[in-house]
Amino acid sequence: AFRCTEIRQRGPAAMDAASYPLPCTIHVAMLRAEAAWKQELRAQTVAGLVTVLRNTLSARQVEMATSWLRENIRR
């Protein structure tokens, strides 16, 4: 999701590219954060979400959601 624009090399204190042998620390931090949220999403399953919903929604909410799904999901 993060797109590094290398402001280090384009800002007011920019130097030539050879002056930056290491990746930008912001870029590195954002890559770590992106990897962490992708890993967290990989750990989720539809079955797990259904279990959470089953334990937190009222019968009326389930009924309304089921009705909406039937009306809006194409087969």
Distance bins in CASP14 RR format, pairs under 12 A and 6 or more apart:
PFRMAT RR
TARGET T0000
AUTHOR 0000-0000-0000
RMODE 2
METHOD distances of the structure
MODEL  1
1 30 0 0 0 0 1 0 0 0 0 0 0
1 31 0 0 0 0 0 1 0 0 0 0 0
1 33 0 0 0 0 1 0 0 0 0 0 0
1 34 1 0 1 0 0 0 0 0 0 0 0
1 35 0 0 0 0 0 1 0 0 0 0 0
1 37 0 0 0 0 1 0 0 0 0 0 0
1 38 0 0 0 0 1 0 0 0 0 0 0
2 24 0 0 0 0 0 1 0 0 0 0 0
2 26 0 0 0 0 1 0 0 0 0 0 0
2 27 1 0 0 1 0 0 0 0 0 0 0
2 28 0 0 0 0 0 1 0 0 0 0 0
2 29 0 0 0 0 1 0 0 0 0 0 0
2 30 1 1 0 0 0 0 0 0 0 0 0
2 31 1 0 0 1 0 0 0 0 0 0 0
2 32 0 0 0 0 0 1 0 0 0 0 0
2 33 1 0 0 1 0 0 0 0 0 0 0
2 34 1 0 0 1 0 0 0 0 0 0 0
2 35 0 0 0 0 0 1 0 0 0 0 0
2 37 0 0 0 0 0 1 0 0 0 0 0
3 24 0 0 0 0 0 1 0 0 0 0 0
3 26 0 0 0 0 0 1 0 0 0 0 0
3 27 0 0 0 0 1 0 0 0 0 0 0
3 30 0 0 0 0 1 0 0 0 0 0 0
3 31 0 0 0 0 0 1 0 0 0 0 0
3 34 0 0 0 0 0 1 0 0 0 0 0
4 10 0 0 0 0 0 1 0 0 0 0 0
4 20 0 0 0 0 0 1 0 0 0 0 0
4 23 0 0 0 0 1 0 0 0 0 0 0
4 24 1 0 1 0 0 0 0 0 0 0 0
4 25 0 0 0 0 0 1 0 0 0 0 0
4 26 1 0 0 1 0 0 0 0 0 0 0
4 27 1 0 1 0 0 0 0 0 0 0 0
4 28 0 0 0 0 1 0 0 0 0 0 0
4 29 0 0 0 0 0 1 0 0 0 0 0
4 30 1 0 0 1 0 0 0 0 0 0 0
4 31 0 0 0 0 1 0 0 0 0 0 0
4 34 0 0 0 0 0 1 0 0 0 0 0
5 11 0 0 0 0 0 1 0 0 0 0 0
5 24 0 0 0 0 1 0 0 0 0 0 0
5 26 0 0 0 0 0 1 0 0 0 0 0
5 27 0 0 0 0 1 0 0 0 0 0 0
5 30 0 0 0 0 0 1 0 0 0 0 0
6 14 0 0 0 0 1 0 0 0 0 0 0
6 15 0 0 0 0 0 1 0 0 0 0 0
6 17 0 0 0 0 1 0 0 0 0 0 0
6 19 0 0 0 0 0 1 0 0 0 0 0
6 20 1 0 0 1 0 0 0 0 0 0 0
6 23 0 0 0 0 1 0 0 0 0 0 0
6 24 1 0 0 1 0 0 0 0 0 0 0
6 26 0 0 0 0 0 1 0 0 0 0 0
6 27 0 0 0 0 1 0 0 0 0 0 0
7 13 0 0 0 0 1 0 0 0 0 0 0
7 14 0 0 0 0 1 0 0 0 0 0 0
7 20 0 0 0 0 0 1 0 0 0 0 0
7 24 0 0 0 0 1 0 0 0 0 0 0
7 25 0 0 0 0 0 1 0 0 0 0 0
7 26 0 0 0 0 1 0 0 0 0 0 0
7 27 0 0 0 0 0 1 0 0 0 0 0
8 14 1 0 0 1 0 0 0 0 0 0 0
8 15 0 0 0 0 1 0 0 0 0 0 0
8 16 0 0 0 0 0 1 0 0 0 0 0
8 17 0 0 0 0 1 0 0 0 0 0 0
8 19 0 0 0 0 1 0 0 0 0 0 0
8 20 1 0 1 0 0 0 0 0 0 0 0
8 21 0 0 0 0 0 1 0 0 0 0 0
8 22 0 0 0 0 0 1 0 0 0 0 0
8 23 0 0 0 0 0 1 0 0 0 0 0
8 24 1 0 1 0 0 0 0 0 0 0 0
8 25 0 0 0 0 1 0 0 0 0 0 0
8 26 0 0 0 0 1 0 0 0 0 0 0
8 27 0 0 0 0 1 0 0 0 0 0 0
9 15 1 0 0 1 0 0 0 0 0 0 0
9 16 1 0 0 1 0 0 0 0 0 0 0
9 17 1 0 0 1 0 0 0 0 0 0 0
9 18 0 0 0 0 0 1 0 0 0 0 0
9 19 0 0 0 0 1 0 0 0 0 0 0
9 20 1 0 0 1 0 0 0 0 0 0 0
9 24 0 0 0 0 1 0 0 0 0 0 0
9 27 0 0 0 0 0 1 0 0 0 0 0
10 16 0 0 0 0 0 1 0 0 0 0 0
10 17 0 0 0 0 0 1 0 0 0 0 0
10 20 0 0 0 0 0 1 0 0 0 0 0
10 24 0 0 0 0 0 1 0 0 0 0 0
11 20 0 0 0 0 0 1 0 0 0 0 0
13 19 0 0 0 0 0 1 0 0 0 0 0
13 20 0 0 0 0 0 1 0 0 0 0 0
14 20 0 0 0 0 1 0 0 0 0 0 0
15 21 0 0 0 0 0 1 0 0 0 0 0
20 27 0 0 0 0 0 1 0 0 0 0 0
22 28 0 0 0 0 1 0 0 0 0 0 0
23 29 0 0 0 0 0 1 0 0 0 0 0
23 30 0 0 0 0 0 1 0 0 0 0 0
23 31 0 0 0 0 1 0 0 0 0 0 0
23 32 0 0 0 0 0 1 0 0 0 0 0
24 30 0 0 0 0 1 0 0 0 0 0 0
24 31 0 0 0 0 0 1 0 0 0 0 0
25 31 0 0 0 0 0 1 0 0 0 0 0
25 32 0 0 0 0 0 1 0 0 0 0 0
26 32 0 0 0 0 0 1 0 0 0 0 0
26 33 0 0 0 0 0 1 0 0 0 0 0
27 33 0 0 0 0 0 1 0 0 0 0 0
27 34 0 0 0 0 0 1 0 0 0 0 0
28 34 0 0 0 0 0 1 0 0 0 0 0
28 35 0 0 0 0 0 1 0 0 0 0 0
29 35 0 0 0 0 0 1 0 0 0 0 0
29 36 0 0 0 0 0 1 0 0 0 0 0
30 36 0 0 0 0 0 1 0 0 0 0 0
30 37 0 0 0 0 0 1 0 0 0 0 0
31 37 0 0 0 0 0 1 0 0 0 0 0
31 38 0 0 0 0 0 1 0 0 0 0 0
32 38 0 0 0 0 0 1 0 0 0 0 0
32 39 0 0 0 0 0 1 0 0 0 0 0
33 39 0 0 0 0 0 1 0 0 0 0 0
33 40 0 0 0 0 0 1 0 0 0 0 0
34 40 0 0 0 0 0 1 0 0 0 0 0
34 41 0 0 0 0 0 1 0 0 0 0 0
35 41 0 0 0 0 0 1 0 0 0 0 0
35 42 0 0 0 0 0 1 0 0 0 0 0
36 42 0 0 0 0 0 1 0 0 0 0 0
36 43 0 0 0 0 0 1 0 0 0 0 0
37 43 0 0 0 0 0 1 0 0 0 0 0
37 44 0 0 0 0 0 1 0 0 0 0 0
38 44 0 0 0 0 0 1 0 0 0 0 0
41 49 0 0 0 0 0 1 0 0 0 0 0
43 49 0 0 0 0 0 1 0 0 0 0 0
44 50 0 0 0 0 0 1 0 0 0 0 0
44 51 0 0 0 0 0 1 0 0 0 0 0
44 52 0 0 0 0 1 0 0 0 0 0 0
45 51 0 0 0 0 1 0 0 0 0 0 0
45 52 0 0 0 0 0 1 0 0 0 0 0
46 52 0 0 0 0 0 1 0 0 0 0 0
46 53 0 0 0 0 0 1 0 0 0 0 0
47 53 0 0 0 0 0 1 0 0 0 0 0
47 54 0 0 0 0 0 1 0 0 0 0 0
48 54 0 0 0 0 1 0 0 0 0 0 0
48 55 0 0 0 0 0 1 0 0 0 0 0
49 55 0 0 0 0 0 1 0 0 0 0 0
49 56 0 0 0 0 0 1 0 0 0 0 0
49 57 0 0 0 0 0 1 0 0 0 0 0
50 56 0 0 0 0 0 1 0 0 0 0 0
50 57 0 0 0 0 0 1 0 0 0 0 0
50 62 0 0 0 0 0 1 0 0 0 0 0
50 65 0 0 0 0 0 1 0 0 0 0 0
50 66 0 0 0 0 0 1 0 0 0 0 0
51 57 0 0 0 0 0 1 0 0 0 0 0
53 61 0 0 0 0 1 0 0 0 0 0 0
53 62 1 0 0 1 0 0 0 0 0 0 0
53 65 0 0 0 0 1 0 0 0 0 0 0
53 66 0 0 0 0 0 1 0 0 0 0 0
54 61 0 0 0 0 0 1 0 0 0 0 0
54 62 1 0 0 1 0 0 0 0 0 0 0
54 65 0 0 0 0 0 1 0 0 0 0 0
55 62 0 0 0 0 0 1 0 0 0 0 0
56 62 0 0 0 0 0 1 0 0 0 0 0
56 65 0 0 0 0 0 1 0 0 0 0 0
57 63 0 0 0 0 1 0 0 0 0 0 0
57 64 0 0 0 0 1 0 0 0 0 0 0
57 65 1 0 0 1 0 0 0 0 0 0 0
57 66 0 0 0 0 0 1 0 0 0 0 0
58 64 0 0 0 0 1 0 0 0 0 0 0
58 65 0 0 0 0 0 1 0 0 0 0 0
59 65 0 0 0 0 0 1 0 0 0 0 0
59 66 0 0 0 0 0 1 0 0 0 0 0
60 66 0 0 0 0 0 1 0 0 0 0 0
60 67 0 0 0 0 0 1 0 0 0 0 0
61 67 0 0 0 0 0 1 0 0 0 0 0
61 68 0 0 0 0 0 1 0 0 0 0 0
62 68 0 0 0 0 0 1 0 0 0 0 0
62 69 0 0 0 0 0 1 0 0 0 0 0
63 69 0 0 0 0 0 1 0 0 0 0 0
63 70 0 0 0 0 0 1 0 0 0 0 0
64 70 0 0 0 0 0 1 0 0 0 0 0
64 71 0 0 0 0 0 1 0 0 0 0 0
65 71 0 0 0 0 0 1 0 0 0 0 0
65 72 0 0 0 0 0 1 0 0 0 0 0
65 73 0 0 0 0 0 1 0 0 0 0 0
66 72 0 0 0 0 0 1 0 0 0 0 0
66 73 0 0 0 0 0 1 0 0 0 0 0
67 73 0 0 0 0 0 1 0 0 0 0 0
69 75 0 0 0 0 0 1 0 0 0 0 0
END
